[in-house]
Amino acid sequence: MTPPKDKTASSRSVPALRVRQWLPEWDEVDFDDPHRERPPEHFYVSSMSAASLRALCGVERREARSGTRRQADVRIQRSHDAERSAEIARFVKHGFPWSVLGESQRDSNRFDDVKQPGWLPTAIVVNVRKQGEGLGERKLAAADVVTVEDHGNGTASFHLPLDGDDTSWCAKDLEPMEVIDGQHRLFAFEPGSEESDFELPVVAFVGLDRSWQAYLFWTINIKPKRINASLAYDLYPLLRNQDWLERFEGPTIYRETRAQELTEMLWAHSESPWHRRISMLGETGDQNVRQAAWVRALTATYIKSWEGRGVRIGGLFGAPVGTDELVLPWTREQQAAFLIFLWQQLQRAVGQAQDQWVEHLRDLERDQTGLEADDDDLDPGFAGRYSLLNADQGVRGVLYVSNDLCFLSATELRLEDWCDARTSESLDEEEVTVQLKRLKSEPVASFLADLGNALSGFDWRTYGTPRLPEEARLRAAAYRGSSGYKELRRQLLAYLEAEGPARISALASEARELLKLD
């Protein structure tokens, strides 16, 4: 597309790169459909100020209130979410996590130290309308056309019908460009604001018809598979030098980061029952409990506020509302050692148990593999495919009740006395080993051993266990889904109240009453 010969001096030129993307196989596509004409074999990559793009671009949004049949509605954009654009605007000015803070937190000046750059490196995708093109009754005026001049060496120039202040320019009728993807980013920049000169990368197609625009929007926004949560959490260690990760108040990123660190140590430490048995990347086909499930379980149990509105039983590794300081002055290594020791006691107890449920799982393992588990193997009752202890629900259930009971007996168990002034920027595996040895002489050690013994008697078989009695199957069915976490917590506390030793039974009763889990 070349500029008209009478191009006026008032137009503005913007350099661009010409990108050819076309394969011989694409020539085989049927382009006879009038709504899917053969597209150009190239597009352009450029950079424009937010003010220029706001002035030049129209956004055609789909809506259903008019009753227009969906096929007849040629617009492709979703409705504009003003709050989303406002959040992007905050991100551009001060980055993350400032952008997600509440208004009162932003106004308090307590979080000014988390401000940082807010880059927007992903391109706004637009279509440049051709001269004479229309949309409904609206038409693109000749004076408003954006023209593209190819220079023949892979570069080009966009000639924009802008003069003077971009914010004062307005198309005579139909805008010369339309947004295919990126409306919320574009509308984050208010006309005339100090950020309106902020430059945005632009990918521009020329004369792309409606069907191809819809296809682009769909492939950009819907088709790509988002990264799974476990992989996202696995990136947290790379951000540990970011100061805002260490802030307990404000964004939940701190709690998630600490949970990720502890999960990683449960996976990495050679003495952990979960050594190499957590799906750290959440990859398809990996049957181990995913890292994301561990992070969510820990933030719902041990790493939650110690007190506050609606908190009946706080998190043992949590902090009081309104402070950054942990109630228990434990290091990361102590927290990791505590969790490893807890699971060691449960692993030991299940391995020694002779209850009907665990014998059933051992028989299934023997029948299906033909192998007898030796002393070095993890017992099928603890790590088998049909054990809840090797599933998301069981992990959270154990973390729930162990946190509940330890929280309620923190003073009696003298948890605050087990302290270490040492601090570190990241978890040290050797120090975790040292703390594991120290923990064995603390009063809480015998308590966790008793708790492990008591929990080993609970029926941990999953709903899908072969040859499961109907009564047990109905009970296990209640543990599935998001509501199953609460039900399993209720059942575990009820079981401990009825079957546990005296001090554990009393604590389970107190927890059930506090949580109103009757």
C-alpha positions, 0 to 999 in steps of 0.5 A: 500500500503506497501513500497518495501523491498528494500527501500533505505535509501535516501527516506524520511518518512512523518507521516500521519493519515489514514481516513476511509470514507465508508458507506454501501450504497456505496457498492450499487454503480456500480463500473464495469465501467473501468474508475470508479473502486471501490475507496479505502475506506480511504485516508490520511491526512498529512503535507508536505513542499511546496518544497516537494509537488512542486517536487513530483506533476505534474499538468495535465491541460485541454486545447482545442487548440489541438482539442481533444474531451472533453471526450478523454481529461483525464486531469482535471485541469483548466489552471494556472492563474499566477496572482492568484498564485502571489496574494496567494504568497503575501497573505502568506507573509503578509495576507489580505488586503496587498495581493490585494494592487496594486504594487505602494501601496505596494512599498509606505510603507504607508500600512506596518501596515496592514501586518499580517499572511496569513494562508492556512489551506485548504488542497491540494488534491492529488492522489498518483500514483501506480507503473507502472501507465502511462499517455499517453507516460509517465510512473512512474519510479520504483525509483520515486514511493511514497509508503504508510506504514499503521501502523494498529493504524490509522497512516501511513507513506509516503515514499518519493523518495526525497534526499537532496535538494527538489528543485533539485529532479526531476522525471525521467519521470512521477511525482509520485503524481498529484494535484486534487485541489490546484494548484494555492496555490501550485504554489504560492511557488517558488522553492528555495524561503524562503517560500518553507519550508512553510508546507501545509496540504495534503489530499492524495488518493492512486490510484484514477482513472481519473473519480473519480479525476474529480468527486472530483475536480467538487464537491470541486470547482463547486458543493458547494454553495458559501455563499451569499454576505449578510452573508459575510457582516454580518461577518464584525462586527467580524473584527472591531478590525482589524486596516486595516478595518479603513483605507479609502484608499487602499482596498474597505473594509473600505467603505463596512465596514462602509456601513455594520455598517450603514445598521445594524443600519437602521435594528436595530434602533427602530425609523428606517422605516427599523427596522427589515425589511432588510434581514441581512443574505440573506436567501432564502424566505426572501422578504426584501431587502438584506443587500448586496443590501444596502451595494452596494447601500451605497458604490455607493452613500453616501460612495464614494470619494468626488472628483477625476477622473470621480467623478461628484457628490461625496458621502456625507459620502466620503473623498477626494481622497488621504486622510483618513479624511472625508470631513464632520466630522460626526460620525458614529452615525450622518451618521446613524441618517441622513439616518434614518431621510431621510427615515422617511420623505419619509415614512411619505410623502408616508403614507399621499399621495393620488396619484393614484399610492399609492391608487392603491397599497393600494387597492391591499393590501386590495383586497389580504389580506382583511385588512385595514392598520391601522395607526401603519402599514407601508403603502403598498406604502412604504413597500408593495410587489409591491412598488419599495421603498421596493426593491433594485432598489428603495433603490438605487434610493432614496440614489442616488438622496438624496445624489446628491442633498445634496452634491450639496447644502452642503454649503447652508445647512451648513452640516459641522456645524452639527458636534460632536467631540465624537468618538466611536469604533462602532455604539451606538444606544442611541447616534443615537437617540440623533443625530436624535433629534439634526438633527431636528433643523438643516437646512437640516431637512426641506430640507429632509422633502421637498425632501420626499414630492416631491419623494412621488409623483413619481410612485413607482409601480414595473413592476409586479404590478397587473392591472398596466397600460401599459405605467407605466409597460413599464416605470417600466420595464426599472428599472430592471437589473443593467442598471435600476439603472442609468435609475431610477436615471435619471427618478427621477431627471427629475421628481424632476426637473419638479414637485419639489419645486423651490430649489429642482427643481434647484438642480435636474436640476444641477445634471442632467446636471453634470451627463449628464443624459439627 
